[in-house]
């Protein structure tokens, strides 16, 4: 939630946990080609036009993933103010969060193709600049399977399991001109850095794999959160680094 001291320009607060920095925030609805309504939120910088757009794809719905999964929620809470990024996050079909419930039912990464298409249509309609896909776990599978169908700059993959993505789907990114960056925790439950380097390197030689020492699949804790958000900004808007740890920034 927004911190009450954010309204006092003479007081600095530490950026941690649930602190929500200033941004223009709008509840949005996305309409899919198979006639479902998805619920989401668009967060925009208050003081400048966004330099790029993050389209956030959340973790596995059957294991508690939703648009408020903490890395995605914190990206929306911090990055419009800290890095001049637009952040679009939404619930995949059949998923409920405090924002509401998206229509439909879990599509195993296949029907979610329509959800991604609806999000990208919204980005185009609003004229949001330089869209990047930011997938986390299951969201990385949706990004890898269907992201090449859309005019994105690239995809940032947080804790990619590479379980639902076929070798052919992964290899299709090679030579696509779209940047592919995998942020892989050292202690991941599904895909750890050595295997990730081998698999991405064999299929997409130009892909970048970032191994995060001590990282885990769920990126729990402020240290891991800060590292993930820093890596996202390094890719999308490196001029905004280093990210401030206090607000207002010193």
N, C-alpha and C positions, 0 to 999 in steps of 0.2 A: 504494500500500500504506500501511498505518498507520505513522506515524512513531514510532520507539521513544520519543522524548522526550515524546510526548503523555501518557505515563503519569506524568510528573513535573510536578506542579502548580506547581513553582517555576521552571520553564523555559518561556519562550515561543518558539514557532517561527513562521517566516513561512509563511503559507498560500499555497502555490504548487505548480505541477506536480502530482505524484501524491500529495500529502498527503491522507490520509483521516482526517477528524475523527471523534470518537466518535459512535456511533449504534447502535441495535438493527438488525441486518441479518439478513435471513432469506431463504434460497433458497426460491422459490415455483414452482409449476406452474400454468398456466392451461389450461383445457380448452375448446376451441372447439365451436361448434354442429355443425361438420362433423368432429368426433371426432379432433381433433389435440391433442397436448400441447405447450404452449409453455413454455420455461424463462425464469425471470426472478428478480428480487430486489426485496424490499421493504425500504426503509431508513426508520427511524422515529427521532424525537428521543428522547434518553435521559432528559431531565429534565422534559419536559412533554408533554401531549397535542398532536398536530399541529394547527395552525390551518387548514391546507389541504393538498391532495394534488396532486402533479404526476404525471400519467400520461405517461410519456416515449415518444415514437414516433421511432425512429431513422432515419438516412439510408438511401439506396438500397442494398439488399443486394447487388446485382450490381456495385456499385462500392465494396465494403468496409464498408458501414454495418452496425452491430450494436449491441447494448445497451451495449457499452463504447466506442462512439464518444465522443471525449474530452469534449465539453460535457455529454453525458448522464452519463457516468461521474463527472465532477467535480460535477455537480449532486447526485448521490447521495452523493458523498463529503463535501460541504460543507454543503448547505442544511438537512439535518435539525438540525445543530448550530447553524448561524448564523442560521437563519430559522424554526425550528420547523415545517418542512415534511416531510410524508411524501413519499417518492419511490418510485414504482413504475416499474421499467424491465424490459424483456423483449425477447427476440429474436422478430421476426416469423417466420412460417412458413418453414422451410427454412434458417434462419440459424444459424450456429455462432459461439460465443464461448467464452472459458475457462469460463463457467458451464455450457456444454453446447450441445446442438443442439435447436432446435425442429423438430417433425415437419412434414412437408409440403414444398411447393415454392413458390417466389416466385409471387405472385399478381397482379403488375402494379398493385397498389393497389386491386384489386377484391376478391379473396379475403381481403385483409387486413382487410376489414370485419368478418369473424368474429374476427380477432385482437383488434381494438379492443373488440368486444362482450365477449369473454372477460375482457379486462382490466377493463372497467367492471363486469362481474358480480363479479369479485373485490373491487373497491373497495366495492361495495354489501354483499357478504357480510361483509367486515371492518369495515364501518361507518366507513370513512375519510371525513373531512369535506371538503366544498367541492372537488370534483375539478376540476382544470384539465388540458386537453390541452396538452402541450408537444411540438410536432413540429419536426423539423429536416430540411430539404430534402424528401426523399421522405416523411418522416413528416408534413410539413405537408399533403401531398396526401391522405393517409389521414385526417387530422384534418378537413380541409375537406369531403371527400366524405361522411364518415360520422359526424362528430362531433355533428351535430344530432339523431341518433337517440338520444342519451344525455343524462342529466341533469347536464351539465357546466356550470360557471360561465362558461366561455369557452375560447378557444384562443389560445395564444401560438405564433407561427409564426417559426421561425428560418430565415433564408435561403429563403423560399418561392419555388420556381421557377414555380408556376402553369402547369405543363405538362400534368399529368394531370387537373386540376380544370377542369370545364366552366364556362362563364359562368353557366349556370343554377345549378350547385352552389354557386358562390361567392355569387351573388345571393340564394340562399336564406337566408344569414346575416343579411340586412338585416331589421331589425324582429324578430329572433328573441329578443331579450332576452339573448342570450349575447354577451359581450364578445369582440372579435376584435382582437388586437394583432400586427402584423407587424414583426419586427426585421430590417431589410434592410441588408446591408453595402453601403457605397458602391461597392466594387470587385467586386461579385458577378459570377460568371460567367454567370448566367442571368437574373436580374431585379434591376435597379438601382433606387435610390430614385425617380427621376422617373417611370419606368414603373409602379412599384409604387403610388405615390401616385395616378396616373391610373386604374389598373385597380381598385384597392380602392375608391377614391373614387367611381367610377362605379357599382360593383356594391353596395357596402356603405358608404354615406356615413358611418355612425358608426364604422367601423373606424379604428384608430389605426395609423399607419405611422411607425416610428422609424428614421430614417436614421442609420447608424453610420459616422462619418467614418473612412476608412482601413480599414474592415472588409472581410474577404474571406469567401467562401462557407464555408470550413472553419473560420473563427474561430481561426486558429493563433496561439499566444502567450498569455502570461498576461494581458496588457493587454486583449486581445479577450475572453478567457474571463471576466475579472472584469466587463467591461462587460455581457456577455450575462447572467451570473448576477444582476447588479444589476438589469437590466431585468426579469427574471423576478420577482424579489422585489418590485420596485416595483409590479408589477401585482397580485401575489398576497398579499403581506404587507408593505406599505410601512413599517409600524412597526418592522421589523427593520433598516431602513437607517439609516446606511451600514453595509455589511457590513465586519466587521473584517478586517484584513489579517494579524493575528497570532492565535495560539491558545496559551493562553487569551487572550481579548480583554482588552486593557488596562482 
